[in-house]
Amino acid sequence: MAVLRNPVVRALAACSLAASIGFAQQAGAPTAAPANPQSTAPAAAPAAQTTPEVAAPQAGSDSAALTIRAFVPEVPLVFTVTDGKGRFVTGLKQSDFGLLDDGRKPDRIISFTQQANLPLRIGILLDTSNSIRSRFQFEQQAATEFLLQVLRPKQDAAFVLGFDVRQDLAQDYTNSIDKLSSAIEKLRPGGGTAFFDAVYTTCRDQMLTVKSNETIRKAIIIVSDGEDNYSRVYEQDAIKECQRAETIVYTISTNVSPSKDKGDEVLSRLSDATGGRAFFPTKIEDVARGFQAIQEELRSQYSLRYRPAGLKQDGSFRTIYLTALDQRYHVRARKGYFSPRAPQ
């Protein structure tokens, strides 16, 4: 293992996930290789899921005695590990990671698995503003090819949305490749760009509403130059809504100039805050490579579920700090989540 020079990593090593309660460790050495997955229909676990715990009646008490339900939160976390060359690392164990939730060690690790078969809920967001008119055909072709490669009819579902000053939900959730491909082909560029509005609305209406009793992977893939000249909401509003909806955001820039601009910086911040990744093709034909890399990543991730310490039902934002104890590896995960509010 690499020397732990970072003091935060050293502290995490002392309270690594291996010390948590109720976990069965997995054997096997890490390998830098992707896996192939499989999954089911529209749904996902809330940021802090609650499980009722019922108090048993006292001896000699009436069987109809008051039932007490305790607040028992669970946080699901899907994350990716890469090595120094950007290759995916699989085969790691729970003991290879350290985790802090709002600066504290979790009360309990409920499960830790390498996930290659999680059901996918994917949104394809294509910028249809005037600024990308000359590049739009490549976007359409790459998006269609991505769906053909990644979507499994019985397990996954996707939707297609085009955006300029307005959003056009060309196709809602479906597992039909034909319907999704037709929706992509029907989109036409024109108008200004309300980028943040599109991200915010998509997470609120398409992702936050997806519920499931099983762990699923929710992701939106945005092909855009990141420019915005029409939104009513701000960048931070869009990021928070993605975090609230537990949605990983992947962005593929259509800016192929030698230097990055403000739009590219926006794409990077949005992806980083949600545990995703930003891609910057050097020529528009390479947009397809970005989609291919996302496809590989979606099948090469880990799933962790834990019970946080000291979580209050106040709707506050709680930070997540997850790191690999071996500093040769880099972990990409969402930066935090919103705690649930107490029922009124």
Disulfide bonds with the S-S distance in Angstrom:
none
